[in-house]
Amino acid sequence: MRTDEGKALAFALARQADVVVESFRPGVLRHLGLDYDSLWEVHPSVIYCSVTGYGQSGEMFQLGGNDLNYQAVSGFLSAFRDAEGKPVISDIPLADYAVGLYACEQVCAALVQRSRTGRGAYLDVASGDLLSSWVGLHAILSKRAAPKDYGMMRKGLLAYEVYETADGHYVALAALEERFWHNFCRAVGRHDWENLHHATALQQPQVHEELKALFLSRTQFEWSELGIEVDCCLTAVEELENWSESLYVTSREIAYTLPYLERKEAPASMPSSPAWHADHTHDLLRKKLHVSDAELSRLQKLGVIPASSS
């Protein structure tokens, strides 16, 4: 898009689009003549969504950033700490994944508005905004309600803990409500624990050790089966390498929707779809702008568009 040909193609496609989504640093597309104001002049009903880390304004909007930075500035990172109190870096780039969903929500709302008013919209969607709103909501709720209701005292509870199993894996017990804790205690034959629903490991160190020993007496699969049979909020901590074979993912067919796997037995009437990571620039330009094969070849040789994946 730094070439005249590339900018012209991008602008021509955007003029036909219901929604334009971009994730450049603020100001880049204005420099290229592909910003919202330029497009709005010829296409006022367009919905233009800019996805960034820090938004289009404020003290930090021109700074570079990555997922860890957005978690940090929002206060989100401070909520997850190790035994020494140091914030923990997650393997999952939560801000990066969540902001896509946040952008989709905003785009859908803008489409509803356009259907009613005919007006397009400019959407300033930022990862930092999203996580800050989550942290802010948590802060409000923790001020206005009993701390135990919103997680301020969940850490350390016997009934809300991750326990290791006999095969070196883990299960999550989250029996916050009394009935779930009672169901668990009765299922494992420890009625003497039933009055310890709000007890912490610090308050009941002996019971905590007994619980750890109990969970070490069975495998993760055995505990997972118990969690399905008994309504006690007990689930396996699934490992990433076995994600596609886990009970929840397979039963909900989530691996097929991403798409992570190909269906082993696809219906004969279902056409095979192209690889999700393939580049469709050539097909799109043919269909939307009626660009000839000769022109596509020329643009490819100039480096304006990538090589065809087909």
WOLINSUL-V30368 format. One record per residue. N is the residue number from 1. PHI is phi as a letter, one per 40 degrees, with the letter a starting at -180 (none if undefined). PSI is psi in whole degrees, 0 to 359 (* if undefined). OMEGA is omega in radians with two decimals (999 if undefined). Layout:
((N & PHI & PSI & OMEGA) (N & PHI & PSI & OMEGA))
This chain:
((1 & none & 2 & 3.04) (2 & c & 352 & 3.10) (3 & c & 155 & 3.11) (4 & c & 318 & -3.14) (5 & c & 317 & -3.12) (6 & c & 318 & 3.12) (7 & c & 320 & -3.14) (8 & c & 318 & 3.12) (9 & c & 314 & -3.12) (10 & c & 317 & -3.12) (11 & c & 320 & 3.13) (12 & c & 321 & 3.08) (13 & c & 318 & -3.12) (14 & c & 328 & 3.13) (15 & c & 336 & -3.13) (16 & c & 353 & -2.95) (17 & c & 147 & 2.93) (18 & c & 319 & -3.05) (19 & b & 135 & 3.02) (20 & b & 127 & 3.12) (21 & b & 130 & 3.11) (22 & b & 155 & -3.11) (23 & b & 35 & 3.06) (24 & c & 165 & 3.04) (25 & c & 145 & -3.12) (26 & d & 132 & 3.10) (27 & g & 339 & -3.08) (28 & c & 312 & -3.10) (29 & c & 334 & 3.02) (30 & c & 320 & 3.10) (31 & c & 327 & -3.12) (32 & c & 357 & -3.13) (33 & g & 21 & -3.10) (34 & b & 21 & -3.11) (35 & c & 174 & -3.08) (36 & c & 315 & -3.10) (37 & d & 318 & 3.14) (38 & c & 319 & -3.13) (39 & c & 323 & -3.11) (40 & c & 328 & -3.12) (41 & c & 328 & -3.13) (42 & b & 351 & -3.06) (43 & a & 71 & -3.03) (44 & c & 346 & 3.14) (45 & c & 4 & -3.11) (46 & c & 147 & 2.99) (47 & b & 117 & -2.99) (48 & b & 114 & -3.05) (49 & b & 117 & 3.09) (50 & b & 117 & -3.12) (51 & b & 118 & -3.13) (52 & b & 180 & 3.09) (53 & c & 314 & -3.02) (54 & b & 8 & 3.09) (55 & g & 186 & -3.06) (56 & c & 5 & -3.13) (57 & a & 182 & 3.14) (58 & g & 180 & -3.06) (59 & c & 340 & -2.99) (60 & b & 7 & -2.93) (61 & c & 338 & -3.13) (62 & c & 0 & -3.13) (63 & c & 147 & 2.99) (64 & c & 157 & 3.14) (65 & a & 163 & 3.05) (66 & b & 176 & -3.02) (67 & d & 315 & -3.10) (68 & c & 323 & 3.11) (69 & c & 319 & -3.11) (70 & c & 323 & 3.05) (71 & c & 323 & -3.08) (72 & c & 308 & -3.04) (73 & c & 335 & -3.12) (74 & c & 345 & -3.05) (75 & g & 353 & -3.09) (76 & c & 319 & -3.06) (77 & c & 328 & -3.09) (78 & c & 344 & -3.11) (79 & c & 349 & -3.10) (80 & b & 108 & -3.05) (81 & b & 154 & 3.09) (82 & c & 187 & -3.08) (83 & c & 335 & 3.13) (84 & c & 359 & 3.12) (85 & g & 4 & 3.13) (86 & c & 134 & 3.07) (87 & d & 140 & -3.05) (88 & c & 133 & 3.08) (89 & c & 122 & 3.14) (90 & c & 148 & 3.05) (91 & c & 337 & -3.12) (92 & c & 124 & 3.10) (93 & c & 80 & -2.97) (94 & d & 315 & -3.11) (95 & c & 319 & -3.13) (96 & c & 318 & -3.13) (97 & c & 316 & -3.05) (98 & c & 325 & -3.08) (99 & c & 332 & 3.06) (100 & c & 318 & 3.10) (101 & c & 320 & 3.10) (102 & c & 317 & 3.12) (103 & c & 317 & 3.11) (104 & d & 318 & 3.13) (105 & c & 315 & -3.13) (106 & c & 320 & 3.12) (107 & c & 316 & 3.13) (108 & c & 319 & 3.11) (109 & c & 320 & 3.13) (110 & c & 325 & 3.10) (111 & c & 322 & 3.08) (112 & c & 315 & 3.11) (113 & d & 317 & -3.12) (114 & c & 323 & 3.13) (115 & c & 335 & -3.12) (116 & c & 327 & -3.00) (117 & b & 342 & -3.06) (118 & g & 359 & -3.11) (119 & c & 141 & 2.99) (120 & c & 195 & -3.11) (121 & a & 153 & 2.96) (122 & b & 127 & -3.07) (123 & b & 119 & 3.09) (124 & c & 99 & -3.05) (125 & b & 122 & -3.06) (126 & b & 138 & 3.09) (127 & d & 318 & -3.14) (128 & c & 322 & 3.10) (129 & c & 314 & -3.08) (130 & d & 306 & -3.10) (131 & c & 325 & 3.10) (132 & c & 323 & 3.12) (133 & c & 323 & 3.08) (134 & c & 312 & -3.13) (135 & c & 320 & 3.12) (136 & c & 318 & 3.09) (137 & c & 316 & 3.14) (138 & c & 320 & 3.14) (139 & c & 319 & 3.13) (140 & c & 312 & -3.10) (141 & c & 322 & -3.13) (142 & c & 336 & 3.09) (143 & c & 326 & -2.99) (144 & c & 353 & -3.10) (145 & b & 171 & 3.10) (146 & c & 135 & -3.07) (147 & d & 324 & -3.09) (148 & c & 338 & -3.11) (149 & c & 339 & -3.06) (150 & b & 32 & 2.91) (151 & g & 354 & -3.10) (152 & c & 334 & -3.14) (153 & b & 17 & 3.14) (154 & c & 322 & -3.12) (155 & c & 131 & 3.13) (156 & g & 348 & 3.10) (157 & c & 139 & 3.06) (158 & c & 324 & -3.05) (159 & c & 356 & -3.08) (160 & b & 83 & -2.97) (161 & a & 159 & 3.02) (162 & b & 126 & -3.08) (163 & b & 143 & 3.10) (164 & c & 147 & -3.12) (165 & b & 177 & -3.03) (166 & c & 332 & -3.09) (167 & c & 16 & 3.08) (168 & g & 8 & 3.06) (169 & c & 192 & -3.05) (170 & b & 155 & 3.00) (171 & b & 154 & 3.12) (172 & b & 121 & 3.05) (173 & b & 119 & -3.09) (174 & b & 52 & -3.08) (175 & c & 63 & -3.11) (176 & c & 319 & 3.12) (177 & c & 145 & -3.02) (178 & d & 319 & -3.09) (179 & c & 325 & 3.10) (180 & c & 318 & 3.12) (181 & c & 318 & 3.11) (182 & c & 319 & 3.11) (183 & c & 318 & 3.13) (184 & c & 310 & -3.10) (185 & d & 319 & 3.14) (186 & c & 324 & -3.14) (187 & c & 328 & -3.13) (188 & b & 8 & 3.07) (189 & g & 31 & 3.12) (190 & b & 71 & 3.13) (191 & c & 338 & -3.13) (192 & c & 349 & 3.12) (193 & c & 351 & -2.97) (194 & d & 329 & -3.13) (195 & c & 9 & -3.12) (196 & b & 27 & -3.07) (197 & d & 320 & -3.11) (198 & c & 9 & -3.09) (199 & c & 148 & 3.09) (200 & b & 167 & 3.11) (201 & c & 327 & 3.12) (202 & c & 325 & 3.14) (203 & c & 328 & -3.09) (204 & b & 66 & -3.08) (205 & c & 326 & -3.12) (206 & c & 317 & 3.11) (207 & c & 324 & 3.11) (208 & c & 316 & 3.10) (209 & c & 323 & 3.11) (210 & c & 321 & 3.09) (211 & c & 316 & 3.12) (212 & c & 319 & 3.12) (213 & c & 322 & 3.13) (214 & c & 311 & -3.12) (215 & c & 333 & 3.08) (216 & c & 354 & -3.11) (217 & c & 350 & 3.14) (218 & b & 160 & 3.13) (219 & c & 167 & 3.09) (220 & d & 317 & -3.14) (221 & c & 318 & -3.14) (222 & c & 319 & 3.11) (223 & c & 324 & 3.11) (224 & c & 320 & 3.08) (225 & c & 319 & 3.11) (226 & c & 319 & 3.14) (227 & c & 331 & 3.09) (228 & c & 323 & -3.12) (229 & c & 324 & -3.06) (230 & b & 129 & -3.12) (231 & c & 87 & -3.04) (232 & b & 15 & 3.12) (233 & f & 52 & 3.11) (234 & b & 120 & -3.09) (235 & b & 156 & 3.08) (236 & c & 146 & 2.98) (237 & c & 100 & -3.04) (238 & c & 141 & 3.12) (239 & c & 149 & -3.09) (240 & c & 322 & -3.08) (241 & c & 340 & 3.13) (242 & b & 16 & -3.01) (243 & d & 313 & -3.04) (244 & c & 346 & 3.12) (245 & b & 1 & -3.08) (246 & c & 158 & -3.04) (247 & d & 311 & -3.08) (248 & c & 313 & -3.08) (249 & c & 319 & 3.14) (250 & c & 319 & -3.09) (251 & c & 332 & 3.12) (252 & c & 358 & 3.13) (253 & f & 37 & -3.10) (254 & c & 325 & -3.11) (255 & c & 334 & -3.13) (256 & c & 340 & -3.05) (257 & c & 346 & -3.00) (258 & c & 319 & -0.11) (259 & c & 132 & 3.14) (260 & c & 323 & -3.13) (261 & b & 160 & 2.97) (262 & c & 140 & 3.10) (263 & c & 134 & -3.12) (264 & c & 327 & -3.11) (265 & b & 81 & 3.12) (266 & c & 142 & 3.10) (267 & d & 146 & -3.10) (268 & c & 331 & -3.11) (269 & c & 348 & -3.08) (270 & c & 117 & 3.14) (271 & c & 148 & 3.12) (272 & c & 133 & -3.12) (273 & c & 153 & 3.12) (274 & c & 160 & 3.12) (275 & d & 136 & -3.04) (276 & c & 338 & -3.10) (277 & c & 5 & -3.12) (278 & c & 156 & 3.10) (279 & c & 130 & -3.05) (280 & b & 22 & -3.07) (281 & d & 313 & -3.10) (282 & c & 313 & -3.12) (283 & c & 320 & -3.12) (284 & c & 317 & -3.13) (285 & c & 325 & 3.06) (286 & c & 314 & -3.02) (287 & c & 314 & -3.01) (288 & c & 322 & -3.04) (289 & b & 359 & 3.12) (290 & f & 39 & 3.11) (291 & c & 134 & -3.10) (292 & c & 161 & 3.11) (293 & c & 323 & 3.13) (294 & c & 319 & -3.14) (295 & c & 323 & 3.08) (296 & c & 317 & 3.11) (297 & c & 319 & 3.13) (298 & c & 316 & -3.14) (299 & c & 324 & 3.11) (300 & c & 317 & 3.14) (301 & c & 328 & 3.12) (302 & c & 350 & -3.13) (303 & g & 14 & 3.13) (304 & c & 322 & 3.11) (305 & b & 157 & -3.14) (306 & c & 170 & 3.07) (307 & c & 152 & -3.13) (308 & c & 141 & 3.10) (309 & c & 344 & -3.08) (310 & c & * & 999))
